[in-house]
């Protein structure tokens, strides 16, 4: 469980540094939902189902995530939320990666308990 806490703290520190470097502010509800969708997609789909349980192949997991992200970007386009910059793309990729790593390690820890 220590590795999960280490990854969580390092991820929080890195996301703070990324947000400050690219001047991304996550105080409003839209940005919290935006980041949460990416984190949960990485956590559940890639981390647990893809790498942990091996329920789906990696290619299928990436297609599912791509579909979710395109739907979220379409929602933001419809509501005229213009945030497609290099900083946001990097932020989104990091959130998916961070969710994947935490999901994988948490699933490994859960499997060791059983």
C-alpha positions in Angstrom: 0.0 0.0 0.0 3.0 2.3 0.4 3.6 2.3 -3.3 0.0 3.5 -3.9 0.5 6.4 -1.5 3.9 7.2 -3.0 2.5 7.3 -6.5 -0.5 9.4 -5.3 1.7 12.0 -3.6 4.2 12.2 -6.5 1.3 12.5 -9.0 -0.3 15.3 -7.0 3.1 17.1 -6.9 3.6 16.6 -10.6 0.1 17.7 -11.6 0.6 20.9 -9.5 3.9 21.6 -11.2 2.4 20.9 -14.7 -0.6 23.2 -13.9 1.7 26.0 -12.8 4.0 25.6 -15.7 1.2 25.8 -18.3 -0.9 28.2 -16.2 -3.8 25.8 -16.0 -6.2 26.6 -13.1 -8.3 23.7 -11.7 -10.4 25.8 -9.3 -13.7 25.7 -11.3 -16.1 22.8 -11.6 -15.5 22.3 -15.4 -11.8 21.7 -14.9 -12.3 19.3 -12.0 -14.8 17.3 -14.1 -12.5 17.4 -17.1 -9.5 16.1 -15.1 -11.7 13.6 -13.2 -13.0 12.0 -16.4 -9.4 11.4 -17.6 -8.2 10.1 -14.3 -11.0 7.7 -13.8 -10.7 6.5 -17.4 -7.1 5.7 -16.9 -7.7 4.2 -13.5 -10.6 1.9 -14.3 -10.1 1.1 -18.0 -6.4 0.9 -18.4 -5.2 0.4 -14.8 -7.6 -2.2 -13.5 -9.3 -3.8 -16.6 -6.4 -3.5 -19.0 -3.2 -4.1 -17.0 -4.6 -5.6 -13.8 -7.3 -8.1 -14.6 -6.3 -8.4 -18.3 -10.1 -8.3 -19.0 -9.5 -6.4 -22.3 -6.6 -6.2 -24.6 -4.6 -2.9 -24.4 -5.8 -1.9 -27.9 -9.5 -2.2 -26.9 -8.8 -0.2 -23.7 -7.2 2.6 -25.7 -10.2 2.7 -28.1 -12.6 2.9 -25.2 -10.6 5.8 -23.6 -10.3 7.5 -27.0 -14.1 7.3 -27.4 -14.7 8.8 -23.9 -12.2 11.6 -24.5 -13.6 12.5 -27.9 -17.1 12.6 -26.3 -15.8 14.9 -23.6 -14.1 17.1 -26.1 -17.2 17.3 -28.2 -19.2 18.3 -25.1 -16.6 21.1 -24.4 -16.8 22.2 -28.1 -20.6 22.4 -28.0 -20.5 24.6 -24.8 -17.7 26.7 -26.3 -15.0 25.8 -23.9 -11.8 26.5 -25.7 -9.0 24.6 -23.9 -7.3 22.7 -26.7 -3.7 23.8 -26.1 -0.4 22.0 -25.7 -0.6 22.4 -22.0 -4.0 20.9 -21.8 -3.1 18.0 -24.0 0.0 17.3 -21.8 -2.2 17.7 -18.7 -4.8 15.2 -20.1 -2.1 12.6 -21.0 -0.6 12.9 -17.5 -4.0 12.4 -15.8 -4.6 9.3 -17.9 -1.1 7.9 -17.1 -1.4 8.8 -13.4 -4.8 7.1 -13.2 -3.4 4.0 -14.9 -0.4 3.7 -12.6 -2.5 4.1 -9.4 -5.2 1.7 -10.8 -2.6 -0.9 -11.6 -0.8 -0.7 -8.2 -4.1 -0.6 -6.3 -5.3 -3.6 -8.1 -2.1 -5.5 -7.4 -2.4 -4.6 -3.7 -6.0 -5.8 -3.7 -5.0 -9.1 -5.3 -2.3 -9.6 -2.7 -4.9 -9.2 0.1 -7.1 -12.0 -1.3 
